């Protein structure tokens, strides 16, 4: 395929971009160097318009096709931010920023979309307009929502939007996707159990929040086992248990629990919140304590549109020869906000036998670059063909 051949030629150059980004990771919205690098390259490629500062530090490049009889606009999105993890790969291009690394492959996503942008700006073999979208703060900052709220879709009249994520454990350059709910909604909670502290030798004079909180932790698991329909997906995880005292002989005054509830549908999301609040409050009350609950609304479930998913899979099969059905993923992805705003699809590209994402030993496979770039470019050329 010509597209794949061109990206094979560009591979050393795109790999160099990727490794430079890997050496200089940035968190959340503080992607100033990354955004400046992206904007500089988009201008050098000859994009018709390059706009910075969409969604705080997001970058948008506009590439007009050879013709525009359709008036169609397709958005292609990549995320730019890294994670607060100390890298342990030992690579020559490992992170130079202490405590920060590209442990999720966003450096690869950015480099692949830059490669596609260079190709599309060179060839312009499509009828319509391509928007290349470089988003900050996917890792917990809801940068996708910020870009949508900043007028991304309306300003450029985007019709469809497509995104991609690398996936360790899958053959390099292979693809997988699923229609409908794909990635989970990721709500968080903080529960403060207030009791009555005292001497460990006199528990009868206290209301021990450690005991209360322990019962709450166990009771919360009944949301999955006894409240949710067994064929639905819901994950309840208490990930932090912190007492207000760390002494051996003191019963603390307070215990704080933190965690997350992950769901794929609105009814399950509502059920999780409702049951968590009831269980925590009433369990604490039963033991004479008080529970204060802070429910933190997270990313919504990411839902692929049916038509666009089938099209994305068709493109993937053209690029790699196959596209498998992807499993449900209970991790979160803020591309969900863009898919709430416009129809589109999100696909996974194989990253080979590497450490899983969010791991200090993870590394993006540069061998996946030609397939990823080709998919981005083929989405545009097949969805907006020149008559």
C-alpha positions as CSV (number, residue, x, y, z in Angstrom):
1,X,0.0,0.0,0.0
2,X,1.5,3.4,-1.0
3,X,0.6,4.9,2.4
4,X,2.5,2.2,4.3
5,X,5.5,2.6,1.9
6,X,5.7,6.3,2.6
7,X,5.5,5.8,6.3
8,X,8.3,3.2,6.1
9,X,10.4,5.9,4.4
10,X,9.4,8.4,7.1
11,X,10.0,5.9,10.0
12,X,13.5,7.1,11.1
13,X,12.3,10.7,11.1
14,X,9.1,10.0,13.0
15,X,11.0,7.7,15.5
16,X,13.4,10.6,16.2
17,X,10.4,12.9,17.0
18,X,8.9,10.2,19.3
19,X,12.1,9.7,21.2
20,X,12.6,13.4,21.6
21,X,9.1,13.6,23.1
22,X,9.9,10.6,25.3
23,X,13.0,12.4,26.7
24,X,11.0,15.5,27.6
25,X,7.7,14.3,29.2
26,X,5.2,16.8,30.6
27,X,2.2,16.4,32.9
28,X,-1.5,17.3,32.4
29,X,-1.8,20.8,30.9
30,X,1.8,21.7,31.4
31,X,2.6,20.4,27.9
32,X,4.2,23.6,26.8
33,X,7.3,22.2,25.1
34,X,5.4,19.4,23.5
35,X,2.7,21.7,22.2
36,X,5.3,24.1,20.8
37,X,7.1,21.2,19.1
38,X,3.9,20.0,17.6
39,X,2.9,23.5,16.4
40,X,6.3,24.1,14.9
41,X,6.2,20.9,12.9
42,X,2.6,21.4,11.7
43,X,3.7,24.8,10.3
44,X,6.7,23.3,8.7
45,X,4.5,20.7,7.0
46,X,2.4,23.4,5.4
47,X,-0.8,23.1,7.3
48,X,-3.4,25.7,6.2
49,X,-3.9,26.8,9.8
50,X,-2.3,26.0,13.1
51,X,-4.0,27.1,16.3
52,X,-2.5,26.9,19.8
53,X,-4.2,27.2,23.1
54,X,-7.4,25.2,22.4
55,X,-8.2,23.6,25.7
56,X,-5.4,25.6,27.4
57,X,-2.4,23.9,25.8
58,X,-4.0,21.9,23.0
59,X,-2.9,22.3,19.3
60,X,-5.1,22.1,16.2
61,X,-3.8,21.8,12.7
62,X,-6.1,22.3,9.6
63,X,-5.2,20.5,6.4
64,X,-7.4,21.2,3.4
65,X,-7.9,18.5,0.7
66,X,-7.3,18.8,-3.0
67,X,-11.0,19.5,-3.3
68,X,-13.8,20.3,-1.0
69,X,-17.1,19.4,-2.8
70,X,-18.3,17.5,0.3
71,X,-17.6,20.2,2.9
72,X,-16.8,17.3,5.3
73,X,-14.5,17.8,8.2
74,X,-12.8,14.8,10.0
75,X,-10.9,15.1,13.2
76,X,-8.0,12.9,14.2
77,X,-6.9,13.1,17.8
78,X,-3.7,12.2,19.8
79,X,-2.9,12.9,23.4
80,X,0.3,14.6,24.5
81,X,0.7,14.3,28.3
82,X,2.8,11.9,30.4
83,X,2.5,10.4,33.9
84,X,4.1,11.1,37.3
85,X,6.2,7.9,37.2
86,X,9.9,7.5,37.5
87,X,11.2,5.7,34.4
88,X,13.0,2.4,34.9
89,X,13.6,1.4,31.2
90,X,17.3,2.3,31.1
91,X,16.9,3.4,27.5
92,X,19.3,5.9,26.0
93,X,16.4,8.2,25.4
94,X,14.8,7.7,28.8
95,X,13.0,10.6,30.5
96,X,15.3,13.5,31.5
97,X,12.6,14.9,33.8
98,X,12.7,13.3,37.3
99,X,9.5,11.6,38.4
100,X,7.8,12.0,35.0
101,X,7.7,9.6,32.0
102,X,5.7,8.7,29.0
103,X,4.4,5.4,30.5
104,X,1.3,5.3,28.4
105,X,2.6,5.9,24.9
106,X,1.3,9.3,24.3
107,X,4.6,10.2,22.8
108,X,4.0,7.5,20.2
109,X,0.4,8.7,19.6
110,X,1.6,12.3,19.0
111,X,4.4,11.2,16.8
112,X,2.1,9.0,14.7
113,X,-0.4,11.8,14.2
114,X,2.4,14.1,13.3
115,X,3.6,11.6,10.7
116,X,0.1,11.4,9.3
117,X,-0.2,15.2,9.2
118,X,3.0,15.4,7.2
119,X,1.8,12.9,4.7
120,X,-1.7,14.5,4.4
121,X,-0.2,17.9,3.9
122,X,2.1,16.6,1.2
123,X,-0.5,14.6,-0.8
124,X,-3.9,16.2,0.0
125,X,-5.5,13.3,-1.7
126,X,-8.9,13.8,-0.1
127,X,-12.0,15.9,-0.6
128,X,-12.8,17.9,2.5
129,X,-10.8,19.1,5.5
130,X,-8.7,17.2,8.1
131,X,-8.3,18.5,11.6
132,X,-5.3,17.1,13.5
133,X,-6.0,17.5,17.2
134,X,-3.2,17.3,19.8
135,X,-4.8,17.1,23.3
136,X,-3.2,17.8,26.7
137,X,-4.3,16.3,30.1
138,X,-5.7,12.9,29.1
139,X,-4.3,11.4,32.3
140,X,-6.9,12.7,34.8
141,X,-7.2,16.3,33.6
142,X,-10.1,15.9,31.2
143,X,-8.2,17.8,28.4
144,X,-10.7,16.3,25.9
145,X,-13.5,18.1,27.7
146,X,-11.5,21.3,27.8
147,X,-11.0,21.2,24.1
148,X,-14.6,20.5,23.3
149,X,-15.7,23.3,25.8
150,X,-13.3,25.6,24.1
151,X,-15.3,25.2,20.8
152,X,-13.2,22.6,19.1
153,X,-16.0,20.8,17.3
154,X,-18.2,23.8,16.5
155,X,-15.4,26.2,15.4
156,X,-14.2,23.9,12.7
157,X,-17.6,22.2,12.1
158,X,-16.2,18.7,12.7
159,X,-18.4,15.9,11.4
160,X,-16.6,12.8,12.8
161,X,-13.7,12.3,15.1
162,X,-11.3,9.3,15.4
163,X,-8.7,8.4,18.0
164,X,-6.2,5.6,18.7
165,X,-4.3,4.0,21.6
166,X,-1.4,1.6,21.6
167,X,-2.0,-1.7,23.4
168,X,0.7,-3.9,24.9
169,X,0.2,-7.7,24.6
170,X,-1.1,-7.4,21.0
171,X,1.1,-8.0,18.0
172,X,2.8,-4.9,16.8
173,X,0.8,-3.0,14.2
174,X,-2.3,-5.2,14.6
175,X,-5.7,-3.6,15.4
176,X,-8.7,-4.3,17.5
177,X,-11.9,-2.3,18.2
178,X,-15.5,-2.7,19.4
179,X,-18.7,-0.8,18.9
180,X,-20.8,0.8,21.7
181,X,-19.4,1.2,25.2
182,X,-15.7,0.4,25.1
183,X,-13.8,2.2,28.0
184,X,-15.4,2.7,31.4
185,X,-16.7,5.7,33.3
186,X,-14.2,6.4,36.1
187,X,-15.8,8.1,39.1
188,X,-13.9,8.5,42.4
189,X,-14.9,8.7,46.0
190,X,-13.5,9.9,49.3
191,X,-15.2,8.7,52.5
192,X,-14.3,10.3,55.8
193,X,-15.4,8.2,58.8
194,X,-15.5,10.3,61.9
195,X,-15.5,8.4,65.2
196,X,-14.3,9.1,68.7
197,X,-10.6,8.6,69.4
198,X,-9.0,7.4,72.6
199,X,-6.6,5.1,74.3
200,X,-6.2,1.7,72.7
201,X,-6.5,0.1,76.2
202,X,-10.1,1.5,76.5
203,X,-11.9,0.8,73.3
204,X,-15.3,0.9,75.1
205,X,-14.8,4.6,75.6
206,X,-14.3,5.3,71.9
207,X,-16.1,4.9,68.6
208,X,-13.4,3.2,66.6
209,X,-13.4,4.5,63.0
210,X,-10.9,1.8,62.0
211,X,-13.4,-0.9,62.7
212,X,-16.2,1.1,61.1
213,X,-14.2,1.8,58.0
214,X,-13.2,-1.9,57.7
215,X,-16.8,-2.8,57.7
216,X,-17.5,-0.2,55.0
217,X,-14.7,-1.5,52.8
218,X,-16.2,-5.0,53.0
219,X,-19.8,-3.9,52.6
220,X,-18.9,-1.9,49.4
221,X,-18.0,-5.1,47.7
222,X,-21.7,-6.1,47.9
223,X,-22.5,-3.5,45.3
224,X,-20.9,-5.8,42.7
225,X,-21.9,-9.1,44.3
226,X,-25.5,-8.4,45.4
227,X,-26.7,-5.1,43.9
228,X,-25.6,-5.2,40.2
229,X,-26.9,-7.4,37.5
230,X,-24.3,-10.2,37.1
231,X,-24.1,-9.6,33.3
232,X,-23.3,-5.9,33.8
233,X,-19.8,-4.5,34.3
234,X,-19.0,-2.6,37.5
235,X,-15.7,-2.5,39.5
236,X,-15.5,-1.1,43.1
237,X,-12.0,-0.6,44.4
238,X,-11.0,1.0,47.7
239,X,-7.4,2.0,47.1
240,X,-6.5,4.0,50.2
241,X,-7.2,3.5,53.9
242,X,-5.6,6.2,56.1
243,X,-6.1,6.8,59.8
244,X,-5.6,10.1,61.5
245,X,-3.2,8.5,64.0
246,X,-0.3,6.2,63.3
247,X,0.6,5.4,67.0
248,X,0.4,1.9,68.3
249,X,-1.6,2.9,71.4
250,X,-4.1,5.4,70.0
251,X,-7.5,4.7,68.5
252,X,-7.8,7.4,65.8
253,X,-10.5,10.0,65.5
254,X,-10.9,9.6,61.8
255,X,-10.3,7.3,58.9
256,X,-10.3,8.4,55.2
257,X,-11.1,5.9,52.4
258,X,-10.4,6.6,48.8
259,X,-11.2,4.7,45.7
260,X,-13.0,4.4,42.3
261,X,-16.1,2.9,40.8
262,X,-15.9,2.0,37.1
263,X,-19.0,1.3,35.0
264,X,-20.0,1.2,31.3
265,X,-23.6,2.2,31.4
266,X,-25.6,5.1,32.9
267,X,-27.8,2.8,35.1
268,X,-24.8,1.1,36.6
269,X,-23.1,4.4,37.1
270,X,-26.1,5.7,39.0
271,X,-26.4,2.5,41.0
272,X,-22.8,2.6,42.0
273,X,-23.1,6.1,43.4
274,X,-26.4,5.5,45.1
275,X,-25.3,2.3,46.9
276,X,-21.9,3.6,47.9
277,X,-23.4,6.6,49.6
278,X,-26.1,4.5,51.4
279,X,-23.7,1.8,52.5
280,X,-21.1,4.2,53.8
281,X,-23.6,6.4,55.6
282,X,-25.7,3.7,57.2
283,X,-22.8,1.4,58.2
284,X,-21.1,4.3,60.0
285,X,-24.4,5.2,61.7
286,X,-24.9,1.6,62.8
287,X,-21.6,1.8,64.7
288,X,-22.2,5.3,66.1
289,X,-19.9,7.0,63.7
290,X,-20.5,9.5,60.9
291,X,-19.5,9.2,57.2
292,X,-18.9,12.2,55.0
293,X,-18.8,11.3,51.4
294,X,-17.2,13.2,48.5
295,X,-18.3,11.8,45.2
296,X,-16.0,13.0,42.4
297,X,-17.5,12.7,38.9
298,X,-14.9,11.3,36.5
299,X,-14.7,10.6,32.8
300,X,-17.9,9.2,31.2
301,X,-17.9,5.9,29.5
302,X,-16.3,6.0,26.0
303,X,-18.9,4.9,23.4
304,X,-17.9,4.1,19.8
305,X,-20.5,4.9,17.2
306,X,-21.6,1.8,15.2
307,X,-21.2,3.1,11.7
308,X,-17.8,4.8,12.4
309,X,-16.6,1.7,14.2
310,X,-17.2,-0.6,11.2
311,X,-15.5,2.0,9.0
312,X,-12.5,2.2,11.3
313,X,-12.3,-1.6,11.4
314,X,-12.4,-1.7,7.5
315,X,-9.5,0.8,7.4
316,X,-7.6,-1.3,9.9
317,X,-8.1,-4.5,7.8
318,X,-6.8,-2.6,4.8
319,X,-3.7,-1.5,6.7
320,X,-2.8,-4.7,8.5
321,X,-4.9,-7.4,7.0
322,X,-7.1,-8.0,10.1
323,X,-9.0,-6.2,12.9
324,X,-10.1,-8.2,15.9
325,X,-13.0,-7.6,18.3
326,X,-11.5,-5.8,21.3
327,X,-12.5,-6.7,24.8
328,X,-14.3,-4.3,27.1
329,X,-11.8,-2.1,29.0
330,X,-12.5,-0.9,32.5
331,X,-9.9,1.8,32.3
332,X,-10.9,5.4,31.5
333,X,-10.3,7.5,28.4
334,X,-11.3,11.1,28.0
335,X,-11.7,10.8,24.2
336,X,-15.2,9.9,25.6
337,X,-16.0,13.7,25.7
338,X,-15.2,14.1,22.0
339,X,-17.3,11.0,21.2
340,X,-20.2,12.5,23.2
341,X,-19.9,15.6,21.0
342,X,-19.5,13.9,17.6
343,X,-19.9,10.4,16.1
344,X,-16.6,8.6,15.7
345,X,-14.5,5.7,16.9
346,X,-11.5,4.8,18.9
347,X,-9.2,1.9,17.9
348,X,-6.3,0.0,19.6
349,X,-3.0,-0.7,17.8
350,X,-0.8,-3.5,19.0
351,X,2.4,-2.5,20.9
352,X,3.9,-6.0,21.1
353,X,5.3,-7.8,24.1
354,X,6.0,-4.9,26.3
355,X,5.2,-3.9,29.9
356,X,1.6,-2.7,30.3
357,X,0.9,1.0,30.2
358,X,1.3,3.0,33.5
359,X,4.3,0.8,34.3
360,X,7.8,2.2,34.9
361,X,9.3,-0.3,32.4
362,X,6.8,0.4,29.6
363,X,8.0,1.7,26.3
364,X,6.2,2.5,23.1
365,X,7.2,0.3,20.1
366,X,8.5,2.4,17.2
367,X,7.7,-0.6,14.9
368,X,4.0,0.3,15.4
369,X,4.5,3.7,13.8
370,X,3.9,2.8,10.1
371,X,0.6,1.0,10.9
372,X,-0.7,3.8,13.2
373,X,0.2,6.6,10.7
374,X,-1.3,4.6,7.9
375,X,-4.6,4.1,9.8
376,X,-4.9,7.8,10.5
377,X,-4.2,8.7,6.8
378,X,-6.4,6.0,5.4
379,X,-9.3,7.2,7.6
380,X,-9.1,10.5,5.8
381,X,-8.6,9.3,2.3
382,X,-11.3,6.6,2.4
383,X,-13.8,8.7,4.3
384,X,-13.4,11.7,2.1
385,X,-12.3,10.3,-1.3
386,X,-11.5,12.5,-4.2
387,X,-14.2,12.1,-6.9
